[in-house]
Amino acid sequence: MQIFQLVGIAFVTAVAALILKGTKPELAFAVTVAGSIILLLFVFEVFKGSIAIFGDIANEAGINSSLVKILLKMVGIGYLVEFSAGILNDFGQNSVADKLIFCGKVVILVLAIPILESVLALIKQLLGYIA
């Protein structure tokens, strides 16, 4: 199972970083970042196969596929920002992590505008049926 590979990579990264932290802290940082990138790439590879399923669901439900893409981008940005902020917090960069989270929220808000427009158009259409 793939989850065991993820857990294994995480533990190897953590143990290597702990071992190196006492002797070479700059190398511990590099090991942690490299391990985190490997984890992200592994998850992206796993997720890549599932993206087509979301498109199929959208087609079956009659939802515009561009809205599904926007939703997936929003979720991806949220996860990536949270993951990156966690790494920054691990290295004592709490202020930078907080600013990264704020910037991620702004980007998600901007991406949500077409979805909001779509919802408002749907409400207008539904109100047209009532009146």
C-alpha positions in Angstrom: 0.0 0.0 0.0 1.1 3.5 -0.8 0.5 4.9 2.7 3.2 2.7 4.1 5.7 4.1 1.6 4.7 7.6 2.6 5.0 6.8 6.3 8.4 5.2 5.6 9.7 8.2 3.7 8.5 10.5 6.5 10.2 8.4 9.3 13.5 8.1 7.4 13.5 11.8 6.8 12.7 12.6 10.4 15.4 10.2 11.8 18.0 11.5 9.3 17.2 15.1 10.2 17.4 14.3 14.0 20.8 12.6 13.6 22.2 15.5 11.5 20.7 18.2 13.7 23.3 17.9 16.4 26.3 17.9 14.1 25.3 19.7 10.9 22.0 21.7 11.4 22.2 23.1 7.8 22.3 19.6 6.4 19.3 18.6 8.7 17.3 21.4 7.1 18.2 20.2 3.6 17.3 16.6 4.4 13.9 17.8 5.8 13.2 19.9 2.7 14.2 17.1 0.4 12.1 14.5 2.2 9.1 16.9 2.2 9.5 17.4 -1.6 9.7 13.7 -2.1 6.5 13.2 -0.1 4.7 15.9 -2.1 5.8 14.5 -5.5 4.7 11.0 -4.3 1.3 12.3 -3.4 0.9 14.3 -6.6 1.7 11.1 -8.5 -1.0 9.2 -6.6 -3.5 12.0 -7.0 -2.9 12.4 -10.7 -4.7 9.2 -11.5 -7.8 10.4 -9.6 -8.3 13.7 -11.4 -10.1 12.1 -14.3 -12.7 10.8 -11.8 -13.6 14.3 -10.8 -14.2 15.2 -14.4 -16.5 12.2 -14.9 -18.5 13.2 -11.8 -18.9 16.7 -13.0 -20.1 15.5 -16.4 -22.6 13.2 -14.8 -23.9 16.0 -12.5 -24.0 18.5 -15.3 -21.5 20.8 -13.7 -19.2 23.0 -15.8 -15.8 21.3 -15.8 -14.0 24.6 -15.4 -15.6 25.0 -12.0 -14.4 21.5 -10.9 -10.9 22.5 -12.0 -11.1 25.7 -10.0 -12.3 23.7 -6.9 -9.4 21.3 -7.3 -6.9 24.2 -7.6 -8.3 25.7 -4.5 -8.0 22.5 -2.5 -4.5 21.9 -3.8 -3.4 25.4 -2.9 -4.8 25.0 0.5 -3.0 21.8 1.1 0.3 23.0 -0.4 0.2 26.2 1.7 -0.6 24.3 4.9 2.2 21.8 4.2 4.7 24.5 3.4 3.7 26.6 6.5 4.2 23.5 8.6 7.7 23.1 7.3 8.4 26.8 8.0 7.0 26.4 11.5 9.3 23.4 12.1 12.3 25.7 11.4 11.1 28.5 13.6 9.9 30.8 10.8 6.4 31.3 12.3 6.1 34.8 11.0 6.9 33.8 7.4 4.5 30.8 7.8 1.7 33.1 8.9 2.2 35.4 5.9 2.3 32.4 3.6 -1.1 31.2 5.0 -2.5 34.7 4.5 -1.3 34.8 0.9 -2.8 31.4 0.2 -6.1 32.5 1.6 -6.1 35.6 -0.7 -5.2 33.4 -3.8 -8.1 31.0 -2.9 -10.5 34.0 -2.5 -9.5 35.2 -6.0 -10.0 31.8 -7.4 -13.4 31.5 -5.8 -14.8 34.5 -7.8 -16.0 32.5 -10.8 -17.7 30.0 -8.5 -19.5 32.8 -6.7 -20.6 34.2 -10.1 -21.9 30.8 -11.1 -23.8 30.5 -7.8 -25.3 33.9 -8.2 -26.4 33.1 -11.8 -28.0 29.9 -10.6 -29.9 31.8 -7.8 -31.0 34.4 -10.4 -32.2 31.6 -12.7 -34.1 29.9 -9.8 -35.7 33.2 -8.9 -36.8 33.7 -12.5 -38.7 30.4 -12.3 -40.5 31.5 -9.2 -41.5 35.0 -10.4 
